[in-house]
Amino acid sequence: MKSKVEKHQYLLENGWWCHYNPDCWFETSKDNLRVEGSKMVGFRPEVEGTTLEEAYLICSNLNQNNNEKNRRL
C-alpha cells in the first residue's frame, strides 16, 4: 500500500495537479487553464475536484489499462 506522499507524487508525475486543498485533484488533460493579461484563468470549481484516493485509483487504472493495451500490440 502506498503512502499519501507516494500517491501525491505518482499523480504529479502522471498529469494530475491539486488545487484549493491537498485533497482536491484535477487531471491536467481536461483543463482549460490559460493566461489572460497578467491573470491565470480557467480553474475548474472545487466541486469538480477528486479526492487523492479517487484520483490515484483513476490514474493507476488508466495506466494499467494502457500498459495492457501496449503489451498486446
HELIX and SHEET records of a PDB file:
HELIX    1   1 LYS A    4  GLU A   13  1                                  10    
HELIX    2   2 THR A   28  LYS A   30  5                                   3    
HELIX    3   3 GLU A   46  GLU A   48  5                                   3    
HELIX    4   4 LEU A   52  ARG A   72  1                                  21    
SHEET    1   A 2 TRP A  16  CYS A  18  0                                        
SHEET    2   A 2 TRP A  25  GLU A  27 -1                                        
SHEET    1   B 2 ARG A  34  GLU A  36  0                                        
SHEET    2   B 2 LYS A  39  VAL A  41 -1                                        
END                                                                             
